[in-house]
C-alpha cells in the first residue's frame, strides 16, 4: 500500500478545510493514474507462464489487475494505492509486490508510482480551491 499525502500549516479552519478538499481531489487523480499505469504494466500471457523476476506479473485472468485500487481517506487527507484486501487475488498481489522466500519480487505498484511521480511534476500545482464547500462558506462569511 502506498500513501500519497502532504503536510501544510494553515491557521483558519475554513481555509484549512478548503486546502484539504482541493488537495484530496488532486491526489485522487494522481492515485488513479498510478492504478492505470500498474494495470497497464501487467501484460497478458498464457495461463501458467510466469513473468521474469523483477518484472511486473503477467496477467492471466485479470483478477489481480481488477484488485488494484486507489482510495481517498478524507480524515487524514491521503490517498492510498494498493490491492483491495477483499479481492480473491489479494494474497497473490502482496506476494508479487513484495516477494517471499519461494517467489521472487515482481513489483507493479511501486514502479507505477515512481513513473507517475517522475512524469507528473508537482501534483498540487494549479490546485483550485475556490469551488470547494469550505471556500464557499468562507466567501459567505466575508459578505
VENCORGI-V335788 format. One record per helix or strand. SS is the DSSP state (~ for helix, > for strand). FROM is the first residue (numbers start at 0). TO is the last residue. If there is no record, write none. Layout:
SS/FROM/TO  SS/FROM/TO
This chain:
>/1/3  ~/12/40  >/43/43  >/58/58  ~/62/66  >/67/72  >/77/82  ~/89/97  ~/108/119  ~/132/141
